[in-house]
Amino acid sequence: MQLITDLTLYSGIAASVLAITLAIYLILMWFRQENRLLTNLPLMFGVVFIAHAISQFMVLLSTSGERLDN
């Protein structure tokens, strides 16, 4: 059972890192635009990916806490 838990944690960490990387790229792309609007898709998706990474990280913390209790 430990192998499945480790794979879940590693894939969650990879998803969080990928989401943060993509969010940084999108926000920088929005920042380089000449006419920046608050409703532009790169900014909106960047913020959504940051929120997803934070949410995924919180789920990983609770999962790893349950694993340490056993």
Contact map, one row per residue, 1 for C-alpha under 8 A:
1111100000000000000000000000000000000000000000000000000000000000000000
1111110000000000000000000000000000000000000000000000000000000000000000
1111111000000000000000000000000000000000000000000000000000000000000000
1111111100000000000000000000000000000000000000000000000000000000000000
1111111110000000000000000000000000000000000000000000000000000000001000
0111111111000000000000000000000000000000000000000000000000000000000000
0011111111100000000000000000000000000000000000000000000000000000000000
0001111111110000000000000000000000000000000000000000000000000000000000
0000111111111000000000000000000000000000000000000000000000010011000000
0000011111111100000000000000000000000000000000000000000000000000000000
0000001111111110000000000000000000000000000000000000000000000000000000
0000000111111111000000000000000000000000000000000000000110010000000000
0000000011111111100000000000000000000000000000000000000010010000000000
0000000001111111110000000000000000000000000000000000000000000000000000
0000000000111111111000000000000000000000000000000000100100000000000000
0000000000011111111100000000000000000000000000000001110110000000000000
0000000000001111111110000000000000000000000000000000100000000000000000
0000000000000111111111000000000000000000000000000000000000000000000000
0000000000000011111111100000000000000000000000001101100000000000000000
0000000000000001111111110000000000000000000000001100100000000000000000
0000000000000000111111111000000000000000000000000000000000000000000000
0000000000000000011111111100000000000000000001001000000000000000000000
0000000000000000001111111110000000000000000011111100000000000000000000
0000000000000000000111111111000000000000000001000000000000000000000000
0000000000000000000011111111100000000000000001000000000000000000000000
0000000000000000000001111111110000000000011011000000000000000000000000
0000000000000000000000111111111000000000011001100000000000000000000000
0000000000000000000000011111111100000000000000000000000000000000000000
0000000000000000000000001111111110000000010000000000000000000000000000
0000000000000000000000000111111110010001011000000000000000000000000000
0000000000000000000000000011111110010000000000000000000000000000000000
0000000000000000000000000001111111000000000000000000000000000000000000
0000000000000000000000000000111111110000000000000000000000000000000000
0000000000000000000000000000000111110000000000000000000000000000000000
0000000000000000000000000000000011111000000000000000000000000000000000
0000000000000000000000000000011011111101000000000000000000000000000000
0000000000000000000000000000000000111111000000000000000000000000000000
0000000000000000000000000000000000011111001100000000000000000000000000
0000000000000000000000000000000000001111101100000000000000000000000000
0000000000000000000000000000010000011111111100000000000000000000000000
0000000000000000000000000000000000000011111110000000000000000000000000
0000000000000000000000000110110000000001111111000000000000000000000000
0000000000000000000000000110010000000111111111100000000000000000000000
0000000000000000000000000000000000000111111111110000000000000000000000
0000000000000000000000100100000000000000111111111000000000000000000000
0000000000000000000001111110000000000000011111111100000000000000000000
0000000000000000000000100010000000000000001111111110000000000000000000
0000000000000000000000100000000000000000000111111111000000000000000000
0000000000000000001101100000000000000000000011111111100000000000000000
0000000000000000001100100000000000000000000001111111110000000000000000
0000000000000000000000000000000000000000000000111111111000000000000000
0000000000000001001000000000000000000000000000011111111100000000000000
0000000000000011101100000000000000000000000000001111111110000000000000
0000000000000001000000000000000000000000000000000111111111000000000000
0000000000000000000000000000000000000000000000000011111111100000000000
0000000000010011000000000000000000000000000000000001111111110000000000
0000000000011001000000000000000000000000000000000000111111111000000000
0000000000000000000000000000000000000000000000000000011111111100000000
0000000000000000000000000000000000000000000000000000001111111110000000
0000000010011000000000000000000000000000000000000000000111111111000000
0000000000000000000000000000000000000000000000000000000011111111100000
0000000000000000000000000000000000000000000000000000000001111111110000
0000000010000000000000000000000000000000000000000000000000111111111000
0000000010000000000000000000000000000000000000000000000000011111111100
0000000000000000000000000000000000000000000000000000000000001111111110
0000000000000000000000000000000000000000000000000000000000000111111111
0000100000000000000000000000000000000000000000000000000000000011111111
0000000000000000000000000000000000000000000000000000000000000001111111
0000000000000000000000000000000000000000000000000000000000000000111111
0000000000000000000000000000000000000000000000000000000000000000011111
